[in-house]
Amino acid sequence: MGTTQLESVQEPKYWHLKTVLSEALDSEFAVGEILPNERDLAARFGVARATLRQALEQLELEGRLQRRRGVGTTVAPPRMGVSLGTGPHTWPGGPEDAWQPADCTAAVPPGAVADALETGRDEPVHIVRRSRVSQGRPVAAELLYVPQTSVPKLSGIDAPSGSARARAVLRELQRLELERQENAVELGSAGAGEAKELDRLPGAPVLVVTTRFVAGGRTAALSVATYRADTCRLTFGDSGGVEIHAGMQRQAS
């Protein structure tokens, strides 16, 4: 594409530039490719560098670009699809599960979690910590709360702590007959701990997906998963299909 001069438009100039840049990303650049420097880009599109920076910041916020210290600005991989469809439900830790168990501890959960699990406010539960990575970058962190009554045969001798303990809890959950699962989604901001796990700054926008797993007429487990809002998109419906921007899909394939 040749040099593009921006015409007078009603919307802010940086916003129009963002659209032009997005089209260029689709047609000219592959995932992971480094963009030209700001001086060259500003000259190409006939804008001030301040306007260019605003457009680049917006594209980074939307997950189209990544700024890497010592490398530059690169084209980000496609957003990861998180299916919240109404298809077959499964327990965490199943064969198709992309989450990686990191740790498991026994502790008293937050009051709201205890109420959802219908356990006592002072009753410890198993807290499984898991992470999810896509294209080599962290995209989600999860806390899975499991009452001791849901995994009564869990052996502390076989898996005393750490990721082995986490896998043992997930394995025991598979023994239960899952009746249904219920999802709720809300927009939030990353706390200090979540930000560190997700490689973001505290306060960065996140999507919080809470999933209630029901077995035997009661809540057998509760998942609170925090997704980077700039790297994930939620999908709904029976198919749970992942919709990716056509240009990004073409470049990533």
ABEGO torsion letter per residue (X at the ends): XBBBBBBBBABBAAAAAAAAAAAAAAAABBBGBBBBBAAAAAAAAGBBAAAAAAAAAAAAAAGABBBBBGAEBBBBBBBBBBBABABBBBBBGBAABABBBABBBBBBBBAAAAAAAGBBAABBBBBBBBBBBBGGBBABBBBBBBBAAABAABBAAABABEAAAAAAAAAAAAABBBABBBBBBBBBBBBAAAAAAAGBBBGBBBBBBBBBBBBGGBBABBBBBBBBAAABBBBBEAAGBBBBBAAAAAAAX
